[in-house]
Amino acid sequence: MPAISSSPGATGEVSTIRGRIHIKQLIEREARQVLEQSYMDRRLGELVSLVESILLDVEQGEVLRTGTYERDLLAVARPRLDWKVNK
C-alpha cells in the first residue's frame, strides 16, 4: 500500500524545490565560469569579463570588480522586493 502524504501537493512542492536548487546550481556554475574567464588589469585594478553571459546579464568587457566596486553576479538568483509573489 503506498504511503499517504500528510500534505496535499507535497510531490509538486518537492519537485519545485529541486528545480530551484538546480537553477541556483546553474547560476553558480555560470558565475564561476565568468570569473575564471576574466582578465585582471593590474594597471587599473579592474577585473574585466572576457565573455558574455546572458544568464547573469554580463557583457563582454564589463568591469566586474574594482577597488571600490564589486558586481553581484548572483543577484539574478535572489528575489527582488518588487517581484509579486502568488500565494
PyMOL Python script that loads the backbone (N, CA, C, O; Angstrom):
from pymol import cmd

cmd.read_pdbstr("""\
ATOM      1  N   MET A   1       0.846  -1.178   0.000  1.00  0.00           N
ATOM      2  CA  MET A   1       0.000   0.000   0.000  1.00  0.00           C
ATOM      3  C   MET A   1       0.892   1.241   0.000  1.00  0.00           C
ATOM      4  O   MET A   1       1.803   1.330   0.823  1.00  0.00           O
ATOM      5  N   PRO A   2       0.657   2.207  -0.900  1.00  0.00           N
ATOM      6  CA  PRO A   2       1.512   3.385  -0.981  1.00  0.00           C
ATOM      7  C   PRO A   2       1.363   4.271   0.249  1.00  0.00           C
ATOM      8  O   PRO A   2       0.301   4.325   0.868  1.00  0.00           O
ATOM      9  N   ALA A   3       2.444   4.962   0.591  1.00  0.00           N
ATOM     10  CA  ALA A   3       2.419   5.890   1.728  1.00  0.00           C
ATOM     11  C   ALA A   3       1.538   7.081   1.385  1.00  0.00           C
ATOM     12  O   ALA A   3       1.536   7.568   0.255  1.00  0.00           O
ATOM     13  N   ILE A   4       0.805   7.532   2.361  1.00  0.00           N
ATOM     14  CA  ILE A   4      -0.088   8.670   2.175  1.00  0.00           C
ATOM     15  C   ILE A   4       0.597   9.920   2.711  1.00  0.00           C
ATOM     16  O   ILE A   4       1.066   9.946   3.849  1.00  0.00           O
ATOM     17  N   SER A   5       0.647  10.929   1.899  1.00  0.00           N
ATOM     18  CA  SER A   5       1.280  12.180   2.287  1.00  0.00           C
ATOM     19  C   SER A   5       0.329  12.982   3.172  1.00  0.00           C
ATOM     20  O   SER A   5      -0.867  13.064   2.890  1.00  0.00           O
ATOM     21  N   SER A   6       0.854  13.567   4.229  1.00  0.00           N
ATOM     22  CA  SER A   6       0.025  14.384   5.117  1.00  0.00           C
ATOM     23  C   SER A   6      -0.257  15.751   4.509  1.00  0.00           C
ATOM     24  O   SER A   6      -1.141  16.472   4.971  1.00  0.00           O
ATOM     25  N   SER A   7       0.477  16.094   3.501  1.00  0.00           N
ATOM     26  CA  SER A   7       0.327  17.402   2.868  1.00  0.00           C
ATOM     27  C   SER A   7      -0.076  17.227   1.414  1.00  0.00           C
ATOM     28  O   SER A   7       0.650  16.610   0.634  1.00  0.00           O
ATOM     29  N   PRO A   8      -1.250  17.777   1.044  1.00  0.00           N
ATOM     30  CA  PRO A   8      -1.625  17.660  -0.361  1.00  0.00           C
ATOM     31  C   PRO A   8      -0.663  18.453  -1.239  1.00  0.00           C
ATOM     32  O   PRO A   8      -0.265  19.568  -0.903  1.00  0.00           O
ATOM     33  N   GLY A   9      -0.304  17.861  -2.359  1.00  0.00           N
ATOM     34  CA  GLY A   9       0.592  18.551  -3.288  1.00  0.00           C
ATOM     35  C   GLY A   9       2.052  18.476  -2.889  1.00  0.00           C
ATOM     36  O   GLY A   9       2.875  19.214  -3.430  1.00  0.00           O
ATOM     37  N   ALA A  10       2.393  17.595  -1.947  1.00  0.00           N
ATOM     38  CA  ALA A  10       3.776  17.510  -1.467  1.00  0.00           C
ATOM     39  C   ALA A  10       4.734  17.133  -2.591  1.00  0.00           C
ATOM     40  O   ALA A  10       5.853  17.644  -2.641  1.00  0.00           O
ATOM     41  N   THR A  11       4.319  16.255  -3.485  1.00  0.00           N
ATOM     42  CA  THR A  11       5.186  15.840  -4.586  1.00  0.00           C
ATOM     43  C   THR A  11       5.518  17.032  -5.484  1.00  0.00           C
ATOM     44  O   THR A  11       6.663  17.180  -5.913  1.00  0.00           O
ATOM     45  N   GLY A  12       4.543  17.872  -5.769  1.00  0.00           N
ATOM     46  CA  GLY A  12       4.777  19.064  -6.572  1.00  0.00           C
ATOM     47  C   GLY A  12       5.696  20.049  -5.890  1.00  0.00           C
ATOM     48  O   GLY A  12       6.517  20.698  -6.538  1.00  0.00           O
ATOM     49  N   GLU A  13       5.555  20.162  -4.562  1.00  0.00           N
ATOM     50  CA  GLU A  13       6.413  21.080  -3.797  1.00  0.00           C
ATOM     51  C   GLU A  13       7.855  20.606  -3.826  1.00  0.00           C
ATOM     52  O   GLU A  13       8.771  21.412  -3.985  1.00  0.00           O
ATOM     53  N   VAL A  14       8.065  19.298  -3.674  1.00  0.00           N
ATOM     54  CA  VAL A  14       9.419  18.742  -3.710  1.00  0.00           C
ATOM     55  C   VAL A  14      10.031  18.973  -5.083  1.00  0.00           C
ATOM     56  O   VAL A  14      11.204  19.332  -5.191  1.00  0.00           O
ATOM     57  N   SER A  15       9.246  18.768  -6.124  1.00  0.00           N
ATOM     58  CA  SER A  15       9.720  18.995  -7.482  1.00  0.00           C
ATOM     59  C   SER A  15      10.113  20.462  -7.691  1.00  0.00           C
ATOM     60  O   SER A  15      11.122  20.757  -8.331  1.00  0.00           O
ATOM     61  N   THR A  16       9.304  21.375  -7.144  1.00  0.00           N
ATOM     62  CA  THR A  16       9.604  22.807  -7.258  1.00  0.00           C
ATOM     63  C   THR A  16      10.899  23.147  -6.536  1.00  0.00           C
ATOM     64  O   THR A  16      11.717  23.911  -7.047  1.00  0.00           O
ATOM     65  N   ILE A  17      11.085  22.587  -5.361  1.00  0.00           N
ATOM     66  CA  ILE A  17      12.310  22.850  -4.586  1.00  0.00           C
ATOM     67  C   ILE A  17      13.527  22.318  -5.333  1.00  0.00           C
ATOM     68  O   ILE A  17      14.557  22.989  -5.409  1.00  0.00           O
ATOM     69  N   ARG A  18      13.406  21.107  -5.885  1.00  0.00           N
ATOM     70  CA  ARG A  18      14.529  20.540  -6.658  1.00  0.00           C
ATOM     71  C   ARG A  18      14.841  21.404  -7.870  1.00  0.00           C
ATOM     72  O   ARG A  18      16.006  21.597  -8.215  1.00  0.00           O
ATOM     73  N   GLY A  19      13.803  21.924  -8.517  1.00  0.00           N
ATOM     74  CA  GLY A  19      14.003  22.800  -9.668  1.00  0.00           C
ATOM     75  C   GLY A  19      14.733  24.071  -9.286  1.00  0.00           C
ATOM     76  O   GLY A  19      15.628  24.520 -10.002  1.00  0.00           O
ATOM     77  N   ARG A  20      14.351  24.657  -8.148  1.00  0.00           N
ATOM     78  CA  ARG A  20      15.019  25.879  -7.688  1.00  0.00           C
ATOM     79  C   ARG A  20      16.476  25.622  -7.346  1.00  0.00           C
ATOM     80  O   ARG A  20      17.346  26.443  -7.639  1.00  0.00           O
ATOM     81  N   ILE A  21      16.739  24.478  -6.725  1.00  0.00           N
ATOM     82  CA  ILE A  21      18.123  24.118  -6.388  1.00  0.00           C
ATOM     83  C   ILE A  21      18.939  23.953  -7.673  1.00  0.00           C
ATOM     84  O   ILE A  21      20.080  24.409  -7.750  1.00  0.00           O
ATOM     85  N   HIS A  22      18.358  23.307  -8.668  1.00  0.00           N
ATOM     86  CA  HIS A  22      19.053  23.105  -9.950  1.00  0.00           C
ATOM     87  C   HIS A  22      19.357  24.446 -10.624  1.00  0.00           C
ATOM     88  O   HIS A  22      20.453  24.646 -11.147  1.00  0.00           O
ATOM     89  N   ILE A  23      18.398  25.346 -10.612  1.00  0.00           N
ATOM     90  CA  ILE A  23      18.601  26.671 -11.204  1.00  0.00           C
ATOM     91  C   ILE A  23      19.707  27.419 -10.474  1.00  0.00           C
ATOM     92  O   ILE A  23      20.555  28.051 -11.105  1.00  0.00           O
ATOM     93  N   LYS A  24      19.698  27.350  -9.146  1.00  0.00           N
ATOM     94  CA  LYS A  24      20.737  28.023  -8.364  1.00  0.00           C
ATOM     95  C   LYS A  24      22.115  27.443  -8.692  1.00  0.00           C
ATOM     96  O   LYS A  24      23.093  28.184  -8.790  1.00  0.00           O
ATOM     97  N   GLN A  25      22.193  26.127  -8.861  1.00  0.00           N
ATOM     98  CA  GLN A  25      23.466  25.498  -9.216  1.00  0.00           C
ATOM     99  C   GLN A  25      23.941  25.946 -10.595  1.00  0.00           C
ATOM    100  O   GLN A  25      25.134  26.178 -10.792  1.00  0.00           O
ATOM    101  N   LEU A  26      23.023  26.072 -11.549  1.00  0.00           N
ATOM    102  CA  LEU A  26      23.383  26.553 -12.882  1.00  0.00           C
ATOM    103  C   LEU A  26      23.926  27.977 -12.823  1.00  0.00           C
ATOM    104  O   LEU A  26      24.916  28.297 -13.481  1.00  0.00           O
ATOM    105  N   ILE A  27      23.281  28.821 -12.042  1.00  0.00           N
ATOM    106  CA  ILE A  27      23.718  30.216 -11.906  1.00  0.00           C
ATOM    107  C   ILE A  27      25.088  30.284 -11.252  1.00  0.00           C
ATOM    108  O   ILE A  27      25.950  31.040 -11.699  1.00  0.00           O
ATOM    109  N   GLU A  28      25.300  29.495 -10.190  1.00  0.00           N
ATOM    110  CA  GLU A  28      26.603  29.489  -9.519  1.00  0.00           C
ATOM    111  C   GLU A  28      27.708  28.991 -10.448  1.00  0.00           C
ATOM    112  O   GLU A  28      28.816  29.527 -10.441  1.00  0.00           O
ATOM    113  N   ARG A  29      27.404  27.955 -11.254  1.00  0.00           N
ATOM    114  CA  ARG A  29      28.393  27.428 -12.203  1.00  0.00           C
ATOM    115  C   ARG A  29      28.730  28.472 -13.261  1.00  0.00           C
ATOM    116  O   ARG A  29      29.894  28.642 -13.626  1.00  0.00           O
ATOM    117  N   GLU A  30      27.707  29.173 -13.752  1.00  0.00           N
ATOM    118  CA  GLU A  30      27.927  30.218 -14.754  1.00  0.00           C
ATOM    119  C   GLU A  30      28.769  31.356 -14.174  1.00  0.00           C
ATOM    120  O   GLU A  30      29.656  31.877 -14.849  1.00  0.00           O
ATOM    121  N   ALA A  31      28.496  31.741 -12.930  1.00  0.00           N
ATOM    122  CA  ALA A  31      29.266  32.803 -12.281  1.00  0.00           C
ATOM    123  C   ALA A  31      30.729  32.396 -12.134  1.00  0.00           C
ATOM    124  O   ALA A  31      31.634  33.200 -12.354  1.00  0.00           O
ATOM    125  N   ARG A  32      30.947  31.146 -11.761  1.00  0.00           N
ATOM    126  CA  ARG A  32      32.321  30.649 -11.616  1.00  0.00           C
ATOM    127  C   ARG A  32      33.048  30.690 -12.962  1.00  0.00           C
ATOM    128  O   ARG A  32      34.219  31.065 -13.023  1.00  0.00           O
ATOM    129  N   GLN A  33      32.359  30.306 -14.040  1.00  0.00           N
ATOM    130  CA  GLN A  33      32.974  30.324 -15.367  1.00  0.00           C
ATOM    131  C   GLN A  33      33.284  31.746 -15.820  1.00  0.00           C
ATOM    132  O   GLN A  33      34.334  31.984 -16.417  1.00  0.00           O
ATOM    133  N   VAL A  34      32.399  32.685 -15.548  1.00  0.00           N
ATOM    134  CA  VAL A  34      32.641  34.080 -15.926  1.00  0.00           C
ATOM    135  C   VAL A  34      33.865  34.605 -15.184  1.00  0.00           C
ATOM    136  O   VAL A  34      34.710  35.272 -15.782  1.00  0.00           O
ATOM    137  N   LEU A  35      33.972  34.312 -13.892  1.00  0.00           N
ATOM    138  CA  LEU A  35      35.119  34.782 -13.115  1.00  0.00           C
ATOM    139  C   LEU A  35      36.419  34.126 -13.582  1.00  0.00           C
ATOM    140  O   LEU A  35      37.465  34.773 -13.634  1.00  0.00           O
ATOM    141  N   GLU A  36      36.343  32.837 -13.922  1.00  0.00           N
ATOM    142  CA  GLU A  36      37.543  32.144 -14.405  1.00  0.00           C
ATOM    143  C   GLU A  36      37.999  32.672 -15.755  1.00  0.00           C
ATOM    144  O   GLU A  36      39.188  32.613 -16.071  1.00  0.00           O
ATOM    145  N   GLN A  37      37.079  33.186 -16.555  1.00  0.00           N
ATOM    146  CA  GLN A  37      37.396  33.698 -17.885  1.00  0.00           C
ATOM    147  C   GLN A  37      37.408  35.227 -17.869  1.00  0.00           C
ATOM    148  O   GLN A  37      36.915  35.876 -18.792  1.00  0.00           O
ATOM    149  N   SER A  38      37.969  35.778 -16.823  1.00  0.00           N
ATOM    150  CA  SER A  38      38.089  37.233 -16.699  1.00  0.00           C
ATOM    151  C   SER A  38      39.558  37.628 -16.700  1.00  0.00           C
ATOM    152  O   SER A  38      40.441  36.796 -16.489  1.00  0.00           O
ATOM    153  N   TYR A  39      39.800  38.889 -16.937  1.00  0.00           N
ATOM    154  CA  TYR A  39      41.153  39.420 -17.021  1.00  0.00           C
ATOM    155  C   TYR A  39      41.354  40.455 -15.918  1.00  0.00           C
ATOM    156  O   TYR A  39      40.547  41.371 -15.759  1.00  0.00           O
ATOM    157  N   MET A  40      42.438  40.299 -15.157  1.00  0.00           N
ATOM    158  CA  MET A  40      42.764  41.273 -14.118  1.00  0.00           C
ATOM    159  C   MET A  40      43.711  42.309 -14.698  1.00  0.00           C
ATOM    160  O   MET A  40      44.873  42.017 -14.981  1.00  0.00           O
ATOM    161  N   ASP A  41      43.204  43.519 -14.872  1.00  0.00           N
ATOM    162  CA  ASP A  41      44.031  44.630 -15.351  1.00  0.00           C
ATOM    163  C   ASP A  41      44.726  45.236 -14.130  1.00  0.00           C
ATOM    164  O   ASP A  41      44.118  45.998 -13.378  1.00  0.00           O
ATOM    165  N   ARG A  42      45.965  44.901 -13.942  1.00  0.00           N
ATOM    166  CA  ARG A  42      46.689  45.336 -12.736  1.00  0.00           C
ATOM    167  C   ARG A  42      46.957  46.847 -12.733  1.00  0.00           C
ATOM    168  O   ARG A  42      47.024  47.474 -11.675  1.00  0.00           O
ATOM    169  N   ARG A  43      47.106  47.413 -13.923  1.00  0.00           N
ATOM    170  CA  ARG A  43      47.357  48.851 -14.010  1.00  0.00           C
ATOM    171  C   ARG A  43      46.151  49.650 -13.503  1.00  0.00           C
ATOM    172  O   ARG A  43      46.309  50.620 -12.762  1.00  0.00           O
ATOM    173  N   LEU A  44      44.940  49.232 -13.913  1.00  0.00           N
ATOM    174  CA  LEU A  44      43.725  49.930 -13.484  1.00  0.00           C
ATOM    175  C   LEU A  44      43.094  49.316 -12.244  1.00  0.00           C
ATOM    176  O   LEU A  44      42.199  49.909 -11.640  1.00  0.00           O
ATOM    177  N   GLY A  45      43.561  48.123 -11.860  1.00  0.00           N
ATOM    178  CA  GLY A  45      42.990  47.457 -10.692  1.00  0.00           C
ATOM    179  C   GLY A  45      41.566  46.982 -10.934  1.00  0.00           C
ATOM    180  O   GLY A  45      40.727  47.032 -10.035  1.00  0.00           O
ATOM    181  N   GLU A  46      41.292  46.515 -12.162  1.00  0.00           N
ATOM    182  CA  GLU A  46      39.946  46.082 -12.521  1.00  0.00           C
ATOM    183  C   GLU A  46      39.948  44.624 -12.969  1.00  0.00           C
ATOM    184  O   GLU A  46      40.877  44.160 -13.629  1.00  0.00           O
ATOM    185  N   LEU A  47      38.890  43.919 -12.596  1.00  0.00           N
ATOM    186  CA  LEU A  47      38.639  42.582 -13.112  1.00  0.00           C
ATOM    187  C   LEU A  47      37.595  42.731 -14.209  1.00  0.00           C
ATOM    188  O   LEU A  47      36.476  43.176 -13.953  1.00  0.00           O
ATOM    189  N   VAL A  48      37.962  42.357 -15.434  1.00  0.00           N
ATOM    190  CA  VAL A  48      37.117  42.589 -16.606  1.00  0.00           C
ATOM    191  C   VAL A  48      36.693  41.253 -17.206  1.00  0.00           C
ATOM    192  O   VAL A  48      37.524  40.367 -17.406  1.00  0.00           O
ATOM    193  N   SER A  49      35.399  41.108 -17.494  1.00  0.00           N
ATOM    194  CA  SER A  49      34.886  39.886 -18.102  1.00  0.00           C
ATOM    195  C   SER A  49      35.322  39.793 -19.556  1.00  0.00           C
ATOM    196  O   SER A  49      35.205  40.752 -20.318  1.00  0.00           O
ATOM    197  N   LEU A  50      35.826  38.626 -19.925  1.00  0.00           N
ATOM    198  CA  LEU A  50      36.220  38.390 -21.315  1.00  0.00           C
ATOM    199  C   LEU A  50      35.122  37.664 -22.081  1.00  0.00           C
ATOM    200  O   LEU A  50      35.246  37.439 -23.285  1.00  0.00           O
ATOM    201  N   VAL A  51      34.039  37.296 -21.378  1.00  0.00           N
ATOM    202  CA  VAL A  51      32.931  36.561 -22.008  1.00  0.00           C
ATOM    203  C   VAL A  51      31.607  37.244 -21.683  1.00  0.00           C
ATOM    204  O   VAL A  51      31.495  38.024 -20.737  1.00  0.00           O
ATOM    205  N   GLU A  52      30.619  36.923 -22.496  1.00  0.00           N
ATOM    206  CA  GLU A  52      29.266  37.408 -22.264  1.00  0.00           C
ATOM    207  C   GLU A  52      28.462  36.291 -21.596  1.00  0.00           C
ATOM    208  O   GLU A  52      28.645  35.115 -21.912  1.00  0.00           O
ATOM    209  N   SER A  53      27.576  36.659 -20.677  1.00  0.00           N
ATOM    210  CA  SER A  53      26.679  35.689 -20.054  1.00  0.00           C
ATOM    211  C   SER A  53      25.270  36.276 -20.040  1.00  0.00           C
ATOM    212  O   SER A  53      24.986  37.234 -19.322  1.00  0.00           O
ATOM    213  N   ILE A  54      24.405  35.684 -20.843  1.00  0.00           N
ATOM    214  CA  ILE A  54      23.016  36.139 -20.873  1.00  0.00           C
ATOM    215  C   ILE A  54      22.337  35.796 -19.562  1.00  0.00           C
ATOM    216  O   ILE A  54      21.532  36.579 -19.057  1.00  0.00           O
ATOM    217  N   LEU A  55      22.652  34.633 -19.006  1.00  0.00           N
ATOM    218  CA  LEU A  55      22.049  34.194 -17.748  1.00  0.00           C
ATOM    219  C   LEU A  55      22.322  35.172 -16.609  1.00  0.00           C
ATOM    220  O   LEU A  55      21.437  35.450 -15.800  1.00  0.00           O
ATOM    221  N   LEU A  56      23.551  35.694 -16.546  1.00  0.00           N
ATOM    222  CA  LEU A  56      23.938  36.604 -15.461  1.00  0.00           C
ATOM    223  C   LEU A  56      23.837  38.070 -15.850  1.00  0.00           C
ATOM    224  O   LEU A  56      24.108  38.947 -15.030  1.00  0.00           O
ATOM    225  N   ASP A  57      23.454  38.344 -17.079  1.00  0.00           N
ATOM    226  CA  ASP A  57      23.362  39.708 -17.593  1.00  0.00           C
ATOM    227  C   ASP A  57      24.719  40.408 -17.521  1.00  0.00           C
ATOM    228  O   ASP A  57      24.829  41.543 -17.057  1.00  0.00           O
ATOM    229  N   VAL A  58      25.749  39.701 -17.993  1.00  0.00           N
ATOM    230  CA  VAL A  58      27.112  40.225 -18.031  1.00  0.00           C
ATOM    231  C   VAL A  58      27.516  40.361 -19.491  1.00  0.00           C
ATOM    232  O   VAL A  58      27.340  39.439 -20.287  1.00  0.00           O
ATOM    233  N   GLU A  59      28.062  41.526 -19.832  1.00  0.00           N
ATOM    234  CA  GLU A  59      28.534  41.758 -21.198  1.00  0.00           C
ATOM    235  C   GLU A  59      30.048  41.582 -21.259  1.00  0.00           C
ATOM    236  O   GLU A  59      30.753  41.799 -20.273  1.00  0.00           O
ATOM    237  N   GLN A  60      30.528  41.190 -22.416  1.00  0.00           N
ATOM    238  CA  GLN A  60      31.972  41.082 -22.618  1.00  0.00           C
ATOM    239  C   GLN A  60      32.579  42.464 -22.434  1.00  0.00           C
ATOM    240  O   GLN A  60      32.078  43.439 -22.994  1.00  0.00           O
ATOM    241  N   GLY A  61      33.650  42.561 -21.658  1.00  0.00           N
ATOM    242  CA  GLY A  61      34.305  43.837 -21.403  1.00  0.00           C
ATOM    243  C   GLY A  61      33.765  44.566 -20.178  1.00  0.00           C
ATOM    244  O   GLY A  61      34.268  45.631 -19.819  1.00  0.00           O
ATOM    245  N   GLU A  62      32.750  44.003 -19.537  1.00  0.00           N
ATOM    246  CA  GLU A  62      32.170  44.649 -18.350  1.00  0.00           C
ATOM    247  C   GLU A  62      33.111  44.518 -17.159  1.00  0.00           C
ATOM    248  O   GLU A  62      33.699  43.460 -16.935  1.00  0.00           O
ATOM    249  N   VAL A  63      33.245  45.596 -16.403  1.00  0.00           N
ATOM    250  CA  VAL A  63      34.072  45.577 -15.191  1.00  0.00           C
ATOM    251  C   VAL A  63      33.289  44.863 -14.093  1.00  0.00           C
ATOM    252  O   VAL A  63      32.186  45.272 -13.729  1.00  0.00           O
ATOM    253  N   LEU A  64      33.882  43.787 -13.573  1.00  0.00           N
ATOM    254  CA  LEU A  64      33.224  43.006 -12.530  1.00  0.00           C
ATOM    255  C   LEU A  64      33.661  43.423 -11.137  1.00  0.00           C
ATOM    256  O   LEU A  64      32.919  43.263 -10.167  1.00  0.00           O
ATOM    257  N   ARG A  65      34.885  43.963 -11.046  1.00  0.00           N
ATOM    258  CA  ARG A  65      35.390  44.327  -9.717  1.00  0.00           C
ATOM    259  C   ARG A  65      36.468  45.391  -9.843  1.00  0.00           C
ATOM    260  O   ARG A  65      37.333  45.322 -10.717  1.00  0.00           O
ATOM    261  N   THR A  66      36.403  46.369  -8.960  1.00  0.00           N
ATOM    262  CA  THR A  66      37.479  47.361  -8.806  1.00  0.00           C
ATOM    263  C   THR A  66      37.807  47.419  -7.317  1.00  0.00           C
ATOM    264  O   THR A  66      37.314  46.608  -6.533  1.00  0.00           O
ATOM    265  N   GLY A  67      38.624  48.364  -6.940  1.00  0.00           N
ATOM    266  CA  GLY A  67      38.942  48.511  -5.522  1.00  0.00           C
ATOM    267  C   GLY A  67      37.746  48.918  -4.683  1.00  0.00           C
ATOM    268  O   GLY A  67      37.703  48.627  -3.488  1.00  0.00           O
ATOM    269  N   THR A  68      36.775  49.585  -5.288  1.00  0.00           N
ATOM    270  CA  THR A  68      35.617  50.078  -4.523  1.00  0.00           C
ATOM    271  C   THR A  68      34.282  49.494  -4.981  1.00  0.00           C
ATOM    272  O   THR A  68      33.250  49.776  -4.372  1.00  0.00           O
ATOM    273  N   TYR A  69      34.283  48.688  -6.039  1.00  0.00           N
ATOM    274  CA  TYR A  69      33.030  48.164  -6.613  1.00  0.00           C
ATOM    275  C   TYR A  69      33.162  46.679  -6.898  1.00  0.00           C
ATOM    276  O   TYR A  69      34.200  46.221  -7.376  1.00  0.00           O
ATOM    277  N   GLU A  70      32.113  45.932  -6.605  1.00  0.00           N
ATOM    278  CA  GLU A  70      32.079  44.516  -6.974  1.00  0.00           C
ATOM    279  C   GLU A  70      30.699  44.177  -7.514  1.00  0.00           C
ATOM    280  O   GLU A  70      29.693  44.376  -6.834  1.00  0.00           O
ATOM    281  N   ARG A  71      30.655  43.670  -8.728  1.00  0.00           N
ATOM    282  CA  ARG A  71      29.393  43.295  -9.380  1.00  0.00           C
ATOM    283  C   ARG A  71      28.863  42.030  -8.723  1.00  0.00           C
ATOM    284  O   ARG A  71      29.584  41.037  -8.633  1.00  0.00           O
ATOM    285  N   ASP A  72      27.615  42.047  -8.262  1.00  0.00           N
ATOM    286  CA  ASP A  72      26.994  40.896  -7.624  1.00  0.00           C
ATOM    287  C   ASP A  72      26.463  39.960  -8.712  1.00  0.00           C
ATOM    288  O   ASP A  72      25.365  40.161  -9.230  1.00  0.00           O
ATOM    289  N   LEU A  73      27.247  38.942  -9.051  1.00  0.00           N
ATOM    290  CA  LEU A  73      26.872  38.036 -10.129  1.00  0.00           C
ATOM    291  C   LEU A  73      25.688  37.143  -9.756  1.00  0.00           C
ATOM    292  O   LEU A  73      24.982  36.663 -10.643  1.00  0.00           O
ATOM    293  N   LEU A  74      25.461  36.915  -8.477  1.00  0.00           N
ATOM    294  CA  LEU A  74      24.383  36.033  -8.045  1.00  0.00           C
ATOM    295  C   LEU A  74      23.079  36.777  -7.768  1.00  0.00           C
ATOM    296  O   LEU A  74      22.121  36.188  -7.268  1.00  0.00           O
ATOM    297  N   ALA A  75      23.042  38.058  -8.088  1.00  0.00           N
ATOM    298  CA  ALA A  75      21.831  38.846  -7.837  1.00  0.00           C
ATOM    299  C   ALA A  75      20.631  38.316  -8.604  1.00  0.00           C
ATOM    300  O   ALA A  75      19.495  38.475  -8.157  1.00  0.00           O
ATOM    301  N   VAL A  76      20.862  37.692  -9.745  1.00  0.00           N
ATOM    302  CA  VAL A  76      19.743  37.170 -10.540  1.00  0.00           C
ATOM    303  C   VAL A  76      19.042  36.010  -9.831  1.00  0.00           C
ATOM    304  O   VAL A  76      17.909  35.669 -10.171  1.00  0.00           O
ATOM    305  N   ALA A  77      19.707  35.407  -8.850  1.00  0.00           N
ATOM    306  CA  ALA A  77      19.119  34.268  -8.135  1.00  0.00           C
ATOM    307  C   ALA A  77      18.296  34.696  -6.926  1.00  0.00           C
ATOM    308  O   ALA A  77      17.553  33.887  -6.368  1.00  0.00           O
ATOM    309  N   ARG A  78      18.415  35.937  -6.519  1.00  0.00           N
ATOM    310  CA  ARG A  78      17.686  36.413  -5.342  1.00  0.00           C
ATOM    311  C   ARG A  78      16.404  37.126  -5.746  1.00  0.00           C
ATOM    312  O   ARG A  78      16.406  37.920  -6.686  1.00  0.00           O
ATOM    313  N   PRO A  79      15.302  36.846  -5.039  1.00  0.00           N
ATOM    314  CA  PRO A  79      14.057  37.557  -5.351  1.00  0.00           C
ATOM    315  C   PRO A  79      14.181  39.042  -5.013  1.00  0.00           C
ATOM    316  O   PRO A  79      14.777  39.419  -4.003  1.00  0.00           O
ATOM    317  N   ARG A  80      13.612  39.861  -5.867  1.00  0.00           N
ATOM    318  CA  ARG A  80      13.605  41.297  -5.614  1.00  0.00           C
ATOM    319  C   ARG A  80      12.322  41.676  -4.898  1.00  0.00           C
ATOM    320  O   ARG A  80      11.325  40.958  -4.981  1.00  0.00           O
ATOM    321  N   LEU A  81      12.342  42.792  -4.201  1.00  0.00           N
ATOM    322  CA  LEU A  81      11.174  43.233  -3.444  1.00  0.00           C
ATOM    323  C   LEU A  81       9.992  43.566  -4.341  1.00  0.00           C
ATOM    324  O   LEU A  81       8.842  43.438  -3.921  1.00  0.00           O
ATOM    325  N   ASP A  82      10.262  43.992  -5.575  1.00  0.00           N
ATOM    326  CA  ASP A  82       9.161  44.386  -6.451  1.00  0.00           C
ATOM    327  C   ASP A  82       8.574  43.202  -7.224  1.00  0.00           C
ATOM    328  O   ASP A  82       7.625  43.381  -7.988  1.00  0.00           O
ATOM    329  N   TRP A  83       9.130  41.977  -7.036  1.00  0.00           N
ATOM    330  CA  TRP A  83       8.534  40.804  -7.659  1.00  0.00           C
ATOM    331  C   TRP A  83       7.274  40.449  -6.909  1.00  0.00           C
ATOM    332  O   TRP A  83       7.267  40.468  -5.678  1.00  0.00           O
ATOM    333  N   LYS A  84       6.220  40.128  -7.606  1.00  0.00           N
ATOM    334  CA  LYS A  84       4.950  39.747  -6.975  1.00  0.00           C
ATOM    335  C   LYS A  84       4.976  38.259  -6.678  1.00  0.00           C
ATOM    336  O   LYS A  84       5.362  37.449  -7.521  1.00  0.00           O
ATOM    337  N   VAL A  85       4.563  37.913  -5.479  1.00  0.00           N
ATOM    338  CA  VAL A  85       4.515  36.531  -5.068  1.00  0.00           C
ATOM    339  C   VAL A  85       3.073  36.062  -5.128  1.00  0.00           C
ATOM    340  O   VAL A  85       2.189  36.671  -4.526  1.00  0.00           O
ATOM    341  N   ASN A  86       2.837  34.974  -5.859  1.00  0.00           N
ATOM    342  CA  ASN A  86       1.483  34.408  -5.955  1.00  0.00           C
ATOM    343  C   ASN A  86       1.332  33.350  -4.870  1.00  0.00           C
ATOM    344  O   ASN A  86       2.116  32.405  -4.785  1.00  0.00           O
ATOM    345  N   LYS A  87       0.331  33.526  -4.062  1.00  0.00           N
ATOM    346  CA  LYS A  87       0.069  32.546  -2.993  1.00  0.00           C
ATOM    347  C   LYS A  87      -1.272  31.905  -3.181  1.00  0.00           C
ATOM    348  O   LYS A  87      -1.667  31.056  -2.383  1.00  0.00           O
TER     349      LYS A  87
END
""", "prot")
cmd.dss("prot")
cmd.show_as("cartoon", "prot")
cmd.util.cbc("prot")
cmd.orient("prot")
